[in-house]
Amino acid sequence: MNRLRLLAIGMLLFSALAALAQQTATSSPRGGAESGGLPTVEEQLRVLTEELDLTATQRAKVRPIVRKLHDTTENLVRDQRLSNEERLAKVRPQRIQADKKIRALLNDDQEKKLDQYLAGPHPEMHGGLSGTAPAPQP
């Protein structure tokens, strides 16, 4: 089950970053989900709070995790020297680490809700971005 969850999260994150990398240089990565850009930390935190019923204490602990991941992703999107594959290779470990840190703060019910949320479409976390991940390699 853990391998399947990790694979699903990896595919989700891969497609999100791939779509971000395909945006034109004229669009701002700070545009927010409404404009198709990278959602703000507060937008992501709001969604996580609504979907997982985070407590105030959990929100306070999740915010710096989401902030660090957001800043890392934003810097990679801005770096025009990197190819899409290089961006993905650099952000993937950061996203996996953030997922582990957030899950450590959740109770069992919240973890199940997170699994369900990640299994479905959730454009509010990735803006109006679309993209498909390649088939996973065994």
C-alpha positions, 0 to 999 in steps of 0.5 A: 500500500505504501508503494502504491501511495508513493507512486500515486503521489509521485505521478501527481507531483510529476504532472504538476511540475511538468505543467508548471515548467511548460508555462511561458516565461511571461506568466508569473509563477506567483499568479495563484491558482485562479490565474493558472500559476503556482498557488500561494502557500495560503491557498494550499493551506486553505485547501488542506485545512478544508479537505483534512479538517486540520486543527489550528495546531496542525495548520501552524506546523504544516505552514512552514512545510508548505512554504519551503516546498512552494519556495523550492518549486517556485525557484525551480520553475524560474530557473530557465537553465533547467530542463523539465526532467532536471526540474522534476528530478530536483523537486521530487525528493522535496515533495516526497519529504514534505509529504512525509512530514505532513503525514506525520502530523495527521491522524489516521482519518486525516491520512485516509482523507489525504489519500482520497484527495490525492487520488482524484483531480484537485486543480485548486492545488495546482491552478489551471494546470494540466499535464499527464505523467508518463507510465511509471517504470517498474 
